[in-house]
Amino acid sequence: MPSRSSARLAALTVAAVCSAASTIALTSPAHADSVRIHDIQGTTRISPYAGQKVTDVPGVVTATRTYGSSRGFWIQDPNPDDDPATSEGVFVFTSSTPKVAVGDSVTVTGTVSEYVPGGASTGNQSLTEITKPVVTTLSSGNTVPAATVISRKSVPAKYTPAGDTAASGSINGPTLQPAKYALDYYESLEGMNVQVADARVVTATDPYSELWVTVKPHEHRSLRGGTIYGSYTSQNTGRLQIQSLGSTADFPKANVGDTLTGTTTGPLDYNQFGGYTLVAGQLGTLKSGGLQRETTRKQSRGELAVATYNVENLDPSDATFDKHASAIVHNLQSPDIVSLEEIQDDNGAKDDGTVDASATVNKLIDGIVAAGGPKYEWRSIDPVNDQDGGEPGGNIRQVFLFNPERVSFTDRAGGDSTTAVGVTKVHGKAQLTVSPGRIDPTNAAWNSSRKPLAGEFVFRGKTVFVIANHLNSKGGDQGLTSQYQPPVRSSEVQRHAQATLVNAFVRNILDVQKNAEVIALGDMNDFEFSGTAKILEGDGALWSAIKSLPTKERYTYDYQGNEQVLDQILVSPSIRRGGDFDYDSVHINSEFNDQISDHDPQVLRFRP
């Protein structure tokens, strides 16, 4: 996924002004008098008054935002109309600290704006605002309009209406149907005071003091309390992001399966990072669900244990080495082979031409030994400087760790950053031309992206081919709450091209040796039901072994309230047909607020 820290900084910069790039531009006819909030919000996503000046719009202040670059306050009309499609609340953007207080009865004169968080290029929906306001306070201490309860019964089961094909798939134009579609329901409450009660946490608290809850406790529930994202049409309508208008220091440190007991109340906002968000003036009380990190079982003497673990931009300056080492030794039970993703070079994000990662890898290996694990050996290929994407200067790459007491690596010279590994036939068996080697590294499919690392291992006399992958990220894809439905997944184009090359390489091995045991694993950055997975599995060359798990256990990552698969271990037919394999997604990170990586490691055990 894209860097959340860099994206957050960009969003805060964009949000500082309602620029032409982030505002739906309309002409500005003469100002409209005597309009109320529900007139401004209208029955579609775009205000009929967008671009117009409105005068003396009445409302009661329900909340104020006094921090960040999107300062302002929310007002709500205490005298609603009888149309469920029209919201009675709206955000007033002041840019500076607002001078009103909750409970003030005010009138606002200003210009109606449709602000697109993150800019129009994101595909996000717009947020109706009143900008450049002149505010008159009529009285103080008034009762705030009662919060609308968002609950299992109030949120429709269907997620979104179909986009208008004549408008590039946009849902901006059609009249809202809040009783039929979840996105329409939330839009009909935009800016209003809303409330959830006794809501279970489905994404842990992140570094930005945000978490996600569900108001539908039985909707695709995972065994450990999350919500499973199992298909493109199972978006999970009960998910809702929670932020706070209070101090971030007081925001609860929640894990998946915890509960915000009591009521959580505040205005319903829309932002770049997740769409509809309850910005709480009152937070429920956190009740722990007691979630514990998982530990997989130890492989038996005759089983080969192969794992994949994205260690999230690991470089020597990080303070997480001991925890990663402990996870590999204790939670993963010291697998025989570990594919590591996102190993950075020896000075991390400093962009000075350094590509060597020996210090990074050896520091991790030393930590593993200190934690009681084996003295792993390792193999990798340094990338060309600044050519493999990821954090600028970091030069992330995949690395093989292997336990020499259990498995040996077949070194075959000639592999480097630009030389393609091939397959040859020797004594009737498949053999890599170089080991380790990279798959077609100069192909345009790998531009600004990690090249797969292929290696040849021997376990108890049997050769096993392992391909470590970190495919193109989902950066640039439209979100589930996009104004375009279905959302455009633009990153798939490159990822599909990459998957095609990996599949072709595996088929080259199988063409030479039909019963070869091949594993392609890593951060595939796509779901087990995705087009990427189908291409990797093409012609039966591979099969994603996470599909051997029950649906409620299939996840490696937790994003915006959806537990989903991004990391996969795919196996060739000889491994699958043998049936003697065991797969485990070891949940040690994705569900926890104190995670050391955003990915859960995966382990496959089988008998070659």
Secondary structure, 3 states (H helix, E strand, C coil): CCCHHHHHHHHHHHHCCCCHHHECCCCCCCCECCCCHHHHHCCCCCCCCCCCEEEEEEEEEEEEECCCCCCEEEEECCCCCCCCCCCCEEEEECCCCCCCCCCCEEEEEEEEEEECCCCHHHCCCCEEEEEEEEEEEEECCCCCCCCEECCCCCCCCECCCCCEHHHCCECCCCCCCCCCEHHHHHHCCCCCEEEEEEEEEEECCCCCCCEEEECCCCCCECCCCCEECCCCCCCCCCEEEEEECCCHHHCCCCCCCCEEEEEEEEEEEEECCCEEEEEECECCEEECCCCCCCCCCCCCCCCEEEEEEEEEEECCCCCCHHHHHHHHHHHCCCCCEEEEEEECCCCCCCCCCCCCCHHHHHHHHHHHHHCCCCCCEEECCCCCCCCCCCCCCCCCEEEEEECCCCCEECCECCCCCCCECCEEEECCEEEECCECEECCCCCHHHCCCCCCEEEEEEECCEEEEEEEEECCCCCCCCCCCCCECCCCCCCHHHHHHHHHHHHHHHHHHHHHCCCCEEEEEEECCCCCCCHHHHHHCHHHCCEEHHHHCCHHHCCCEEECCEEECCEEEEECHHHHHHCCEEEEECCCCCCCCCCCCCCCCEEEEECC
